[in-house]
Amino acid sequence: MNKKPGIMFMPHGNLQYSQLQPGRRAWVIKESYERIFDAANAEGVKIAFEASGETIEIIAEECPEVLQKLVAGIRAGRIEPVGSPQTHIMLANIDPEIGLDSLKNGLDTWEKHTGFRPVAGWNPECSWAGFIPQIFKEAGFELLVADADSYLLSAVPGLREATGLQFDVRGHSNKNALFKIEQEIGDRPEVLQTLFRPNLLENGLKVILRSDMLCNIMLWYLMGATEGNREQPIKAGEVREALERWKSRIPGGDGFIMPYAEDAEYVGTTAYFFVKQFGLARFFEPAPESAVRFNEILAMSREAGYELITPSEAAARYEAIPGKGFECIENGCAWHGGTAKAWSNTVYSRILDPVCVSMYQGLKAIAAQLGIADLRGDADCKEIMRNITTAYVSDSRWPPAPTSPGRFNVREALAALELANANIGSLMEKRGIVHAKALYSPGIMASQIAAITDELMGMDYFEERTK
């Protein structure tokens, strides 16, 4: 007897988004996140919602009534909370110790503001390095939503050659070409099973894979756009056909798909769509019709014979398969057929990252001098770690020329560095080692921050060039 296959929707929120002005964050919370929470309630369906710790803090401060809708949805079992780092950072590009600390902080923030500590995790931009499963497991996660396309292009022999898709740090992504993967694996059940089942890694972490083969058509439908190469926007019938096509591939219905693990902000706003797809200076415009279409997709999924479930339900309900080939995923991969290394190769990263590294090394040297073995165990060091991590926020480093992050995005990273430096100086004074400037010099670091501030603020920024 055929089972009813599962289907998962996981919008993920990031209020540190490039080009999302701080004064517009509350508007996005209301226009996007609240609509998503209302949809889960109105449609009586289950979804997952991911957010960084800093996003949860902003929701709590700016729109506490929306946070209460999220909490109500979690309590009712309609929404599964999905955790991620406290700051939206590219984990693969950063010292694993910093990433682990931020993952733990993110979980603490979720628990503080909602009363729930997520067991499902999300890795921002699906950046990959060999230590990623380790730090998620160590942080306390039981499962991780990761990128199928990075996995398939790395682990399936000949797939990259057959599709012509290549990883290149100079490129933004291959997002609109990832349908080529489906063309190559659509009749290969031994490959498809990795998308339909949890993948159990050796350390006990379960991995659920999302793919732009599924997400992309949903995104273009939400936006009502034409994908740049057709006269008419994607219609509802094409979405239904995709749902039916993928359902037919799940043997006996004994499995699941994840057709939307994408930015939550595309539900209710245009988010970054017109920048990413067309290079236009159009950011976070109202798009209430996309929220209507999101509800339509949820309804279509049920009509197609799927059961809407959460990631944890999928991990518990469907027998896991041995996670094979994950060690082949290339260090520096990211979602959309792009690379995490693209973030570290922008001019903003090349200027900001060395200062972050130098400051972190200085903090560790001071901690060693003071006999502090666990930075998280010392309140002052823990706060400085968080300051440095905030300065690593990915959206102060993206996108590359000819577009750019917002000037304010870069200012926020610089402000975090200034705060970290001030707090290190206070730590040295408080602990009686202010003289030990061979370990760290707050004065010289202040001049270095001033120097990079002049350089970064002297640049022109995309949104200003087009006004």
C-alpha positions as a Markdown table, in Angstrom:
| # | Residue | x | y | z |
|---|---|---|---|---|
| 1 | Met | 0.0 | 0.0 | 0.0 |
| 2 | Asn | 1.3 | 3.4 | -0.9 |
| 3 | Lys | 1.9 | 5.8 | 1.9 |
| 4 | Lys | 1.2 | 9.5 | 1.8 |
| 5 | Pro | 4.5 | 11.3 | 1.1 |
| 6 | Gly | 5.6 | 14.1 | 3.3 |
| 7 | Ile | 6.3 | 17.7 | 2.1 |
| 8 | Met | 8.2 | 20.4 | 4.1 |
| 9 | Phe | 8.2 | 24.1 | 3.8 |
| 10 | Met | 10.9 | 26.1 | 5.7 |
| 11 | Pro | 11.0 | 29.8 | 5.1 |
| 12 | His | 14.0 | 31.3 | 6.9 |
| 13 | Gly | 14.3 | 34.8 | 8.2 |
| 14 | Asn | 17.3 | 37.1 | 8.3 |
| 15 | Leu | 16.8 | 40.7 | 9.4 |
| 16 | Gln | 20.4 | 41.5 | 8.9 |
| 17 | Tyr | 19.8 | 41.1 | 5.2 |
| 18 | Ser | 21.9 | 43.1 | 2.7 |
| 19 | Gln | 20.0 | 46.3 | 1.7 |
| 20 | Leu | 17.3 | 45.8 | 4.4 |
| 21 | Gln | 17.5 | 49.2 | 6.2 |
| 22 | Pro | 17.1 | 48.9 | 10.0 |
| 23 | Gly | 14.1 | 51.2 | 9.8 |
| 24 | Arg | 12.3 | 48.8 | 7.5 |
| 25 | Arg | 12.9 | 45.6 | 9.6 |
| 26 | Ala | 9.6 | 46.0 | 11.5 |
| 27 | Trp | 7.8 | 46.4 | 8.1 |
| 28 | Val | 9.3 | 43.1 | 6.9 |
| 29 | Ile | 8.3 | 41.3 | 10.1 |
| 30 | Lys | 4.7 | 42.4 | 9.6 |
| 31 | Glu | 4.6 | 41.9 | 5.8 |
| 32 | Ser | 6.5 | 38.6 | 5.6 |
| 33 | Tyr | 6.9 | 36.7 | 8.9 |
| 34 | Glu | 3.4 | 37.5 | 10.3 |
| 35 | Arg | 1.8 | 36.5 | 7.0 |
| 36 | Ile | 3.7 | 33.1 | 7.2 |
| 37 | Phe | 2.6 | 32.5 | 10.7 |
| 38 | Asp | -1.0 | 33.5 | 9.9 |
| 39 | Ala | -0.9 | 31.1 | 6.9 |
| 40 | Ala | 0.1 | 28.2 | 9.0 |
| 41 | Asn | -2.8 | 28.9 | 11.3 |
| 42 | Ala | -5.4 | 29.7 | 8.6 |
| 43 | Glu | -4.5 | 26.7 | 6.4 |
| 44 | Gly | -4.2 | 24.4 | 9.4 |
| 45 | Val | -0.9 | 23.1 | 8.1 |
| 46 | Lys | 2.6 | 22.5 | 9.5 |
| 47 | Ile | 5.7 | 24.4 | 8.4 |
| 48 | Ala | 9.1 | 25.1 | 9.8 |
| 49 | Phe | 10.5 | 28.6 | 10.4 |
| 50 | Glu | 14.2 | 29.3 | 10.8 |
| 51 | Ala | 15.7 | 32.5 | 12.1 |
| 52 | Ser | 19.1 | 33.6 | 13.5 |
| 53 | Gly | 19.3 | 34.6 | 17.1 |
| 54 | Glu | 19.7 | 38.3 | 16.2 |
| 55 | Thr | 16.6 | 38.0 | 14.0 |
| 56 | Ile | 14.6 | 36.6 | 16.9 |
| 57 | Glu | 15.8 | 39.4 | 19.1 |
| 58 | Ile | 14.8 | 42.1 | 16.6 |
| 59 | Ile | 11.3 | 40.5 | 16.2 |
| 60 | Ala | 11.0 | 40.5 | 20.0 |
| 61 | Glu | 11.9 | 44.1 | 20.3 |
| 62 | Glu | 10.2 | 45.5 | 17.2 |
| 63 | Cys | 7.1 | 43.4 | 16.9 |
| 64 | Pro | 6.4 | 41.4 | 20.1 |
| 65 | Glu | 2.9 | 40.6 | 18.9 |
| 66 | Val | 4.3 | 38.8 | 15.9 |
| 67 | Leu | 6.7 | 36.8 | 18.1 |
| 68 | Gln | 3.7 | 35.7 | 20.1 |
| 69 | Lys | 2.1 | 34.4 | 16.9 |
| 70 | Leu | 5.3 | 32.4 | 16.3 |
| 71 | Val | 5.2 | 31.0 | 19.9 |
| 72 | Ala | 1.6 | 30.1 | 19.6 |
| 73 | Gly | 2.3 | 28.3 | 16.3 |
| 74 | Ile | 5.1 | 26.3 | 18.0 |
| 75 | Arg | 2.9 | 25.4 | 21.0 |
| 76 | Ala | 0.1 | 24.3 | 18.7 |
| 77 | Gly | 2.6 | 22.0 | 16.8 |
| 78 | Arg | 2.0 | 23.9 | 13.5 |
| 79 | Ile | 5.4 | 25.5 | 13.4 |
| 80 | Glu | 8.8 | 23.8 | 14.1 |
| 81 | Pro | 11.5 | 26.3 | 15.2 |
| 82 | Val | 14.7 | 25.8 | 13.3 |
| 83 | Gly | 17.9 | 27.2 | 14.8 |
| 84 | Ser | 21.1 | 28.7 | 13.2 |
| 85 | Pro | 23.9 | 30.9 | 14.4 |
| 86 | Gln | 23.2 | 33.9 | 16.5 |
| 87 | Thr | 24.5 | 36.1 | 13.7 |
| 88 | His | 23.9 | 35.3 | 10.0 |
| 89 | Ile | 27.5 | 34.2 | 9.2 |
| 90 | Met | 29.2 | 32.1 | 6.6 |
| 91 | Leu | 30.2 | 29.2 | 8.9 |
| 92 | Ala | 32.5 | 27.6 | 6.4 |
| 93 | Asn | 34.6 | 30.8 | 6.2 |
| 94 | Ile | 35.1 | 31.2 | 9.9 |
| 95 | Asp | 37.0 | 29.5 | 12.7 |
| 96 | Pro | 34.9 | 26.5 | 13.9 |
| 97 | Glu | 35.2 | 27.7 | 17.5 |
| 98 | Ile | 33.5 | 31.0 | 16.6 |
| 99 | Gly | 30.8 | 29.1 | 14.6 |
| 100 | Leu | 30.1 | 26.7 | 17.5 |
| 101 | Asp | 29.8 | 29.6 | 19.9 |
| 102 | Ser | 27.4 | 31.4 | 17.7 |
| 103 | Leu | 25.3 | 28.2 | 17.2 |
| 104 | Lys | 25.0 | 27.8 | 21.0 |
| 105 | Asn | 24.1 | 31.5 | 21.4 |
| 106 | Gly | 21.5 | 31.2 | 18.7 |
| 107 | Leu | 19.8 | 28.3 | 20.5 |
| 108 | Asp | 20.0 | 30.3 | 23.8 |
| 109 | Thr | 18.2 | 33.2 | 22.2 |
| 110 | Trp | 15.5 | 31.0 | 20.8 |
| 111 | Glu | 14.9 | 29.5 | 24.2 |
| 112 | Lys | 15.0 | 32.8 | 25.9 |
| 113 | His | 12.4 | 34.4 | 23.7 |
| 114 | Thr | 10.1 | 31.5 | 22.8 |
| 115 | Gly | 10.6 | 28.9 | 25.5 |
| 116 | Phe | 11.7 | 26.4 | 22.8 |
| 117 | Arg | 15.2 | 25.1 | 22.0 |
| 118 | Pro | 15.3 | 23.9 | 18.4 |
| 119 | Val | 16.7 | 20.5 | 17.5 |
| 120 | Ala | 16.6 | 21.2 | 13.8 |
| 121 | Gly | 19.4 | 23.4 | 12.4 |
| 122 | Trp | 20.0 | 25.5 | 9.3 |
| 123 | Asn | 23.4 | 26.5 | 8.0 |
| 124 | Pro | 23.2 | 30.0 | 6.5 |
| 125 | Glu | 23.6 | 30.0 | 2.7 |
| 126 | Cys | 24.4 | 26.2 | 3.1 |
| 127 | Ser | 28.1 | 27.0 | 3.2 |
| 128 | Trp | 30.1 | 23.8 | 3.6 |
| 129 | Ala | 33.3 | 22.6 | 5.2 |
| 130 | Gly | 34.2 | 19.3 | 6.8 |
| 131 | Phe | 33.6 | 20.6 | 10.3 |
| 132 | Ile | 30.0 | 21.7 | 9.7 |
| 133 | Pro | 28.3 | 18.5 | 10.9 |
| 134 | Gln | 30.6 | 18.3 | 13.9 |
| 135 | Ile | 29.8 | 21.8 | 15.2 |
| 136 | Phe | 26.0 | 21.4 | 14.7 |
| 137 | Lys | 26.1 | 18.1 | 16.6 |
| 138 | Glu | 28.3 | 19.6 | 19.4 |
| 139 | Ala | 25.9 | 22.6 | 19.7 |
| 140 | Gly | 23.0 | 20.2 | 20.4 |
| 141 | Phe | 21.3 | 19.8 | 17.1 |
| 142 | Glu | 19.8 | 16.5 | 16.1 |
| 143 | Leu | 19.3 | 17.2 | 12.4 |
| 144 | Leu | 20.5 | 19.7 | 9.8 |
| 145 | Val | 18.9 | 21.0 | 6.6 |
| 146 | Ala | 21.6 | 21.2 | 4.0 |
| 147 | Asp | 22.0 | 21.7 | 0.3 |
| 148 | Ala | 21.3 | 18.9 | -2.1 |
| 149 | Asp | 22.8 | 20.6 | -5.1 |
| 150 | Ser | 26.3 | 21.0 | -3.5 |
| 151 | Tyr | 26.1 | 17.4 | -2.4 |
| 152 | Leu | 25.0 | 16.0 | -5.7 |
| 153 | Leu | 27.5 | 18.0 | -7.8 |
| 154 | Ser | 30.3 | 16.9 | -5.5 |
| 155 | Ala | 29.4 | 13.3 | -4.7 |
| 156 | Val | 27.8 | 11.9 | -7.8 |
| 157 | Pro | 30.4 | 10.9 | -10.4 |
| 158 | Gly | 30.1 | 12.6 | -13.7 |
| 159 | Leu | 27.2 | 14.9 | -12.7 |
| 160 | Arg | 29.1 | 18.1 | -13.0 |
| 161 | Glu | 30.4 | 17.2 | -16.4 |
| 162 | Ala | 27.0 | 16.1 | -17.6 |
| 163 | Thr | 25.3 | 19.3 | -16.4 |
| 164 | Gly | 28.2 | 21.7 | -17.3 |
| 165 | Leu | 27.9 | 23.3 | -13.8 |
| 166 | Gln | 31.1 | 24.4 | -12.2 |
| 167 | Phe | 32.0 | 26.0 | -8.9 |
| 168 | Asp | 33.7 | 29.4 | -9.3 |
| 169 | Val | 34.3 | 31.9 | -6.5 |
| 170 | Arg | 34.0 | 34.7 | -9.1 |
| 171 | Gly | 30.4 | 33.8 | -9.9 |
| 172 | His | 27.3 | 34.6 | -8.0 |
| 173 | Ser | 25.4 | 31.3 | -8.4 |
| 174 | Asn | 24.1 | 28.7 | -10.9 |
| 175 | Lys | 20.6 | 28.9 | -9.4 |
| 176 | Asn | 18.7 | 29.2 | -12.6 |
| 177 | Ala | 20.6 | 26.3 | -14.3 |
| 178 | Leu | 20.2 | 23.7 | -11.5 |
| 179 | Phe | 17.2 | 22.2 | -13.3 |
| 180 | Lys | 19.9 | 20.4 | -15.3 |
| 181 | Ile | 20.6 | 18.2 | -12.3 |
| 182 | Glu | 17.0 | 16.9 | -12.3 |
| 183 | Gln | 17.4 | 16.1 | -16.0 |
| 184 | Glu | 20.3 | 13.8 | -15.1 |
| 185 | Ile | 19.1 | 12.1 | -11.9 |
| 186 | Gly | 15.3 | 12.0 | -12.5 |
| 187 | Asp | 15.4 | 8.3 | -13.4 |
| 188 | Arg | 18.2 | 7.3 | -10.9 |
| 189 | Pro | 16.4 | 6.1 | -7.7 |
| 190 | Glu | 19.7 | 5.3 | -6.0 |
| 191 | Val | 20.5 | 9.1 | -6.2 |
| 192 | Leu | 17.0 | 10.3 | -5.6 |
| 193 | Gln | 16.7 | 8.5 | -2.3 |
| 194 | Thr | 19.1 | 11.0 | -0.8 |
| 195 | Leu | 16.5 | 13.6 | -1.3 |
| 196 | Phe | 13.6 | 11.6 | 0.0 |
| 197 | Arg | 15.1 | 10.2 | 3.2 |
| 198 | Pro | 17.1 | 11.5 | 6.1 |
| 199 | Asn | 20.8 | 10.9 | 5.7 |
| 200 | Leu | 22.4 | 9.5 | 8.9 |
| 201 | Leu | 26.0 | 10.7 | 9.3 |
| 202 | Glu | 28.6 | 8.8 | 11.4 |
| 203 | Asn | 28.4 | 11.3 | 14.2 |
| 204 | Gly | 24.6 | 10.6 | 14.6 |
| 205 | Leu | 23.5 | 13.9 | 12.9 |
| 206 | Lys | 20.6 | 13.4 | 10.4 |
| 207 | Val | 20.8 | 15.5 | 7.3 |
| 208 | Ile | 17.7 | 16.6 | 5.2 |
| 209 | Leu | 18.5 | 17.9 | 1.8 |
| 210 | Arg | 16.9 | 20.9 | 0.1 |
| 211 | Ser | 17.4 | 21.7 | -3.6 |
| 212 | Asp | 16.9 | 24.5 | -6.0 |
| 213 | Met | 15.5 | 21.9 | -8.5 |
| 214 | Leu | 12.4 | 22.3 | -6.4 |
| 215 | Cys | 12.8 | 25.7 | -4.7 |
| 216 | Asn | 13.4 | 27.7 | -7.8 |
| 217 | Ile | 10.1 | 27.1 | -9.5 |
| 218 | Met | 8.3 | 28.0 | -6.2 |
| 219 | Leu | 10.3 | 31.2 | -5.9 |
| 220 | Trp | 9.6 | 32.4 | -9.4 |
| 221 | Tyr | 5.9 | 31.6 | -8.9 |
| 222 | Leu | 5.9 | 33.6 | -5.7 |
| 223 | Met | 7.5 | 36.6 | -7.5 |
| 224 | Gly | 5.2 | 36.4 | -10.5 |
| 225 | Ala | 8.4 | 36.8 | -12.6 |
| 226 | Thr | 9.4 | 35.3 | -16.0 |
| 227 | Glu | 12.8 | 33.9 | -15.1 |
| 228 | Gly | 14.3 | 36.3 | -17.7 |
| 229 | Asn | 13.9 | 33.8 | -20.5 |
| 230 | Arg | 10.2 | 33.4 | -21.1 |
| 231 | Glu | 7.3 | 35.7 | -22.0 |
| 232 | Gln | 4.8 | 34.6 | -19.3 |
| 233 | Pro | 5.4 | 34.1 | -15.6 |
| 234 | Ile | 5.3 | 30.6 | -14.1 |
| 235 | Lys | 1.7 | 29.6 | -13.6 |
| 236 | Ala | 0.0 | 27.5 | -10.9 |
| 237 | Gly | -0.3 | 24.6 | -13.3 |
| 238 | Glu | 3.4 | 24.3 | -13.6 |
| 239 | Val | 3.8 | 24.2 | -9.9 |
| 240 | Arg | 1.2 | 21.4 | -9.7 |
| 241 | Glu | 3.0 | 19.5 | -12.4 |
| 242 | Ala | 6.3 | 19.7 | -10.5 |
| 243 | Leu | 4.6 | 18.5 | -7.3 |
| 244 | Glu | 3.1 | 15.5 | -9.2 |
| 245 | Arg | 6.3 | 14.7 | -11.0 |
| 246 | Trp | 8.4 | 14.6 | -7.8 |
| 247 | Lys | 5.7 | 12.6 | -6.0 |
| 248 | Ser | 5.8 | 10.0 | -8.7 |
| 249 | Arg | 9.5 | 9.4 | -8.0 |
| 250 | Ile | 9.0 | 8.6 | -4.2 |
| 251 | Pro | 8.8 | 4.8 | -4.1 |
| 252 | Gly | 5.5 | 3.8 | -2.5 |
| 253 | Gly | 5.1 | 7.3 | -1.2 |
| 254 | Asp | 7.6 | 6.4 | 1.5 |
| 255 | Gly | 9.6 | 9.6 | 1.7 |
| 256 | Phe | 9.4 | 13.3 | 1.5 |
| 257 | Ile | 10.5 | 16.4 | -0.5 |
| 258 | Met | 11.4 | 19.9 | 0.7 |
| 259 | Pro | 10.2 | 22.3 | -2.1 |
| 260 | Tyr | 10.7 | 25.5 | -0.2 |
| 261 | Ala | 13.7 | 26.1 | 2.0 |
| 262 | Glu | 14.2 | 29.7 | 0.9 |
| 263 | Asp | 14.2 | 33.2 | 2.2 |
| 264 | Ala | 11.1 | 33.9 | 4.2 |
| 265 | Glu | 11.2 | 37.5 | 3.0 |
| 266 | Tyr | 10.0 | 36.4 | -0.5 |
| 267 | Val | 6.6 | 35.8 | 1.1 |
| 268 | Gly | 5.1 | 39.3 | 1.3 |
| 269 | Thr | 8.0 | 41.3 | -0.1 |
| 270 | Thr | 10.3 | 41.1 | -3.1 |
| 271 | Ala | 13.3 | 40.9 | -0.8 |
| 272 | Tyr | 16.5 | 40.7 | -2.8 |
| 273 | Phe | 14.9 | 39.2 | -5.9 |
| 274 | Phe | 15.5 | 41.9 | -8.4 |
| 275 | Val | 19.0 | 42.5 | -7.3 |
| 276 | Lys | 20.0 | 38.9 | -7.4 |
| 277 | Gln | 18.2 | 38.0 | -10.7 |
| 278 | Phe | 18.4 | 41.3 | -12.7 |
| 279 | Gly | 21.0 | 43.5 | -11.0 |
| 280 | Leu | 18.4 | 46.1 | -10.3 |
| 281 | Ala | 18.4 | 48.5 | -7.3 |
| 282 | Arg | 15.0 | 47.3 | -6.1 |
| 283 | Phe | 14.9 | 46.1 | -2.6 |
| 284 | Phe | 12.1 | 44.8 | -0.3 |
| 285 | Glu | 9.2 | 46.2 | -2.3 |
| 286 | Pro | 5.6 | 45.2 | -1.2 |
| 287 | Ala | 4.5 | 42.0 | -2.7 |
| 288 | Pro | 1.3 | 40.9 | -0.9 |
| 289 | Glu | 0.4 | 38.7 | -3.9 |
| 290 | Ser | 3.4 | 36.5 | -3.1 |
| 291 | Ala | 1.8 | 35.8 | 0.3 |
| 292 | Val | -1.4 | 34.7 | -1.5 |
| 293 | Arg | 0.6 | 32.5 | -3.8 |
| 294 | Phe | 2.4 | 30.9 | -0.8 |
| 295 | Asn | -1.0 | 29.9 | 0.6 |
| 296 | Glu | -1.9 | 28.5 | -2.8 |
| 297 | Ile | 1.3 | 26.4 | -2.8 |
| 298 | Leu | 0.4 | 25.0 | 0.6 |
| 299 | Ala | -3.1 | 24.1 | -0.6 |
| 300 | Met | -1.7 | 22.6 | -3.9 |
| 301 | Ser | 0.5 | 20.4 | -1.9 |
| 302 | Arg | -2.3 | 18.9 | 0.1 |
| 303 | Glu | -4.4 | 18.6 | -3.1 |
| 304 | Ala | -1.6 | 16.7 | -4.7 |
| 305 | Gly | -1.7 | 14.1 | -2.0 |
| 306 | Tyr | 1.2 | 15.2 | 0.3 |
| 307 | Glu | 1.1 | 15.5 | 4.0 |
| 308 | Leu | 2.7 | 18.7 | 5.3 |
| 309 | Ile | 5.2 | 17.8 | 8.0 |
| 310 | Thr | 8.1 | 19.4 | 9.9 |
| 311 | Pro | 11.8 | 18.4 | 9.6 |
| 312 | Ser | 11.8 | 16.6 | 12.9 |
| 313 | Glu | 8.7 | 14.6 | 11.9 |
| 314 | Ala | 10.4 | 13.6 | 8.7 |
| 315 | Ala | 13.5 | 12.5 | 10.6 |
| 316 | Ala | 11.4 | 10.4 | 13.0 |
| 317 | Arg | 8.9 | 9.1 | 10.4 |
| 318 | Tyr | 11.1 | 7.9 | 7.6 |
| 319 | Glu | 13.9 | 5.4 | 7.9 |
| 320 | Ala | 17.3 | 7.1 | 7.5 |
| 321 | Ile | 19.8 | 5.9 | 4.9 |
| 322 | Pro | 23.5 | 5.9 | 5.6 |
| 323 | Gly | 25.0 | 9.2 | 4.7 |
| 324 | Lys | 27.4 | 8.5 | 2.0 |
| 325 | Gly | 29.6 | 10.9 | 0.1 |
| 326 | Phe | 29.2 | 13.9 | 2.4 |
| 327 | Glu | 33.0 | 13.9 | 2.9 |
| 328 | Cys | 33.1 | 14.7 | -0.9 |
| 329 | Ile | 31.2 | 18.0 | -0.7 |
| 330 | Glu | 33.8 | 20.5 | -1.6 |
| 331 | Asn | 35.1 | 22.9 | 1.1 |
| 332 | Gly | 33.7 | 26.3 | 0.2 |
| 333 | Cys | 30.5 | 25.2 | -1.5 |
| 334 | Ala | 27.2 | 27.0 | -0.9 |
| 335 | Trp | 23.7 | 26.8 | -2.1 |
| 336 | His | 22.3 | 28.0 | -5.5 |
| 337 | Gly | 25.3 | 26.2 | -7.1 |
| 338 | Gly | 27.5 | 28.9 | -5.7 |
| 339 | Thr | 30.4 | 29.0 | -3.3 |
| 340 | Ala | 30.9 | 30.3 | 0.3 |
| 341 | Lys | 34.4 | 31.4 | -0.9 |
| 342 | Ala | 32.6 | 34.0 | -3.1 |
| 343 | Trp | 31.7 | 35.8 | 0.1 |
| 344 | Ser | 35.3 | 35.7 | 1.4 |
| 345 | Asn | 36.6 | 37.0 | -1.9 |
| 346 | Thr | 34.6 | 40.3 | -2.0 |
| 347 | Val | 36.5 | 43.5 | -1.3 |
| 348 | Tyr | 34.5 | 43.9 | 1.9 |
| 349 | Ser | 35.7 | 40.5 | 3.3 |
| 350 | Arg | 39.2 | 41.2 | 2.3 |
| 351 | Ile | 39.2 | 44.3 | 4.4 |
| 352 | Leu | 37.1 | 43.2 | 7.3 |
| 353 | Asp | 38.1 | 39.6 | 7.8 |
| 354 | Pro | 41.8 | 40.2 | 8.8 |
| 355 | Val | 40.7 | 42.6 | 11.5 |
| 356 | Cys | 38.2 | 40.1 | 12.8 |
| 357 | Val | 40.9 | 37.4 | 12.8 |
| 358 | Ser | 43.5 | 39.7 | 14.6 |
| 359 | Met | 41.0 | 40.6 | 17.2 |
| 360 | Tyr | 40.0 | 37.0 | 17.9 |
| 361 | Gln | 43.6 | 36.0 | 18.2 |
| 362 | Gly | 44.2 | 38.8 | 20.6 |
| 363 | Leu | 41.3 | 37.7 | 22.7 |
| 364 | Lys | 42.6 | 34.2 | 22.9 |
| 365 | Ala | 46.0 | 35.4 | 23.9 |
| 366 | Ile | 44.6 | 37.5 | 26.7 |
| 367 | Ala | 42.4 | 34.6 | 27.8 |
| 368 | Ala | 45.5 | 32.3 | 27.9 |
| 369 | Gln | 47.4 | 34.9 | 30.0 |
| 370 | Leu | 44.5 | 35.1 | 32.4 |
| 371 | Gly | 44.1 | 31.3 | 32.6 |
| 372 | Ile | 40.7 | 31.3 | 31.0 |
| 373 | Ala | 40.4 | 28.0 | 29.1 |
| 374 | Asp | 36.7 | 28.4 | 28.1 |
| 375 | Leu | 35.8 | 31.7 | 26.5 |
| 376 | Arg | 32.1 | 31.0 | 26.9 |
| 377 | Gly | 32.6 | 30.4 | 30.6 |
| 378 | Asp | 33.8 | 33.9 | 31.2 |
| 379 | Ala | 31.0 | 36.6 | 30.9 |
| 380 | Asp | 33.4 | 39.3 | 29.5 |
| 381 | Cys | 35.0 | 37.0 | 27.0 |
| 382 | Lys | 31.7 | 35.5 | 25.9 |
| 383 | Glu | 30.4 | 39.0 | 25.1 |
| 384 | Ile | 33.5 | 39.9 | 23.2 |
| 385 | Met | 33.2 | 36.7 | 21.2 |
| 386 | Arg | 29.7 | 37.8 | 20.3 |
| 387 | Asn | 30.9 | 41.3 | 19.2 |
| 388 | Ile | 33.5 | 39.8 | 16.9 |
| 389 | Thr | 31.0 | 37.3 | 15.5 |
| 390 | Thr | 28.5 | 40.1 | 14.8 |
| 391 | Ala | 31.3 | 41.8 | 12.8 |
| 392 | Tyr | 31.5 | 38.6 | 10.6 |
| 393 | Val | 27.9 | 39.1 | 9.5 |
| 394 | Ser | 27.7 | 37.8 | 6.0 |
| 395 | Asp | 25.5 | 40.6 | 4.6 |
| 396 | Ser | 28.2 | 43.2 | 5.2 |
| 397 | Arg | 30.3 | 41.3 | 2.7 |
| 398 | Trp | 27.8 | 40.5 | -0.1 |
| 399 | Pro | 27.1 | 40.9 | -3.0 |
| 400 | Pro | 30.2 | 41.5 | -5.2 |
| 401 | Ala | 30.6 | 44.2 | -7.8 |
| 402 | Pro | 28.8 | 45.6 | -9.7 |
| 403 | Thr | 26.3 | 45.4 | -6.9 |
| 404 | Ser | 27.2 | 45.8 | -3.2 |
| 405 | Pro | 25.9 | 45.5 | 0.3 |
| 406 | Gly | 24.2 | 48.5 | 1.8 |
| 407 | Arg | 26.5 | 51.1 | 3.3 |
| 408 | Phe | 24.6 | 50.6 | 6.6 |
| 409 | Asn | 25.3 | 46.9 | 6.4 |
| 410 | Val | 29.1 | 47.6 | 6.4 |
| 411 | Arg | 28.7 | 50.2 | 9.1 |
| 412 | Glu | 27.0 | 47.6 | 11.4 |
| 413 | Ala | 30.1 | 45.3 | 11.0 |
| 414 | Leu | 32.4 | 48.2 | 11.8 |
| 415 | Ala | 30.4 | 49.2 | 14.8 |
| 416 | Ala | 30.7 | 45.6 | 16.1 |
| 417 | Leu | 34.5 | 45.8 | 15.7 |
| 418 | Glu | 34.6 | 49.1 | 17.6 |
| 419 | Leu | 32.5 | 47.6 | 20.4 |
| 420 | Ala | 34.7 | 44.5 | 20.6 |
| 421 | Asn | 37.9 | 46.6 | 20.8 |
| 422 | Ala | 36.4 | 48.8 | 23.5 |
| 423 | Asn | 35.3 | 45.7 | 25.5 |
| 424 | Ile | 38.8 | 44.1 | 25.1 |
| 425 | Gly | 40.3 | 47.2 | 26.5 |
| 426 | Ser | 37.9 | 47.2 | 29.4 |
| 427 | Leu | 38.7 | 43.5 | 30.1 |
| 428 | Met | 42.4 | 44.2 | 30.2 |
| 429 | Glu | 41.8 | 47.0 | 32.6 |
| 430 | Lys | 39.4 | 45.1 | 34.8 |
| 431 | Arg | 41.8 | 42.1 | 35.1 |
| 432 | Gly | 44.8 | 44.2 | 35.8 |
| 433 | Ile | 46.8 | 43.5 | 32.6 |
| 434 | Val | 46.3 | 46.9 | 30.8 |
| 435 | His | 50.0 | 47.1 | 30.6 |
| 436 | Ala | 50.4 | 43.8 | 28.7 |
| 437 | Lys | 50.0 | 45.4 | 25.3 |
| 438 | Ala | 52.3 | 42.8 | 23.7 |
| 439 | Leu | 49.2 | 40.6 | 23.9 |
| 440 | Tyr | 46.9 | 43.1 | 22.4 |
| 441 | Ser | 47.0 | 46.8 | 21.8 |
| 442 | Pro | 43.5 | 48.5 | 21.9 |
| 443 | Gly | 45.1 | 51.7 | 20.7 |
| 444 | Ile | 46.7 | 50.3 | 17.6 |
| 445 | Met | 43.6 | 48.3 | 16.8 |
| 446 | Ala | 41.5 | 51.4 | 17.1 |
| 447 | Ser | 43.7 | 53.0 | 14.4 |
| 448 | Gln | 43.3 | 49.9 | 12.2 |
| 449 | Ile | 39.5 | 50.0 | 12.6 |
| 450 | Ala | 39.7 | 53.8 | 11.7 |
| 451 | Ala | 41.8 | 53.0 | 8.6 |
| 452 | Ile | 39.4 | 50.4 | 7.3 |
| 453 | Thr | 36.4 | 52.6 | 8.1 |
| 454 | Asp | 37.9 | 55.3 | 6.0 |
| 455 | Glu | 38.5 | 52.9 | 3.2 |
| 456 | Leu | 35.1 | 51.2 | 3.3 |
| 457 | Met | 33.1 | 54.4 | 3.8 |
| 458 | Gly | 35.0 | 56.0 | 1.0 |
| 459 | Met | 33.6 | 53.5 | -1.5 |
| 460 | Asp | 30.4 | 54.0 | -3.5 |
| 461 | Tyr | 27.5 | 51.7 | -2.8 |
| 462 | Phe | 25.1 | 50.2 | -5.2 |
| 463 | Glu | 21.9 | 51.8 | -3.8 |
| 464 | Glu | 23.5 | 55.2 | -3.9 |
| 465 | Arg | 24.9 | 54.9 | -7.4 |
| 466 | Thr | 21.4 | 54.3 | -8.8 |
| 467 | Lys | 19.5 | 57.1 | -7.1 |
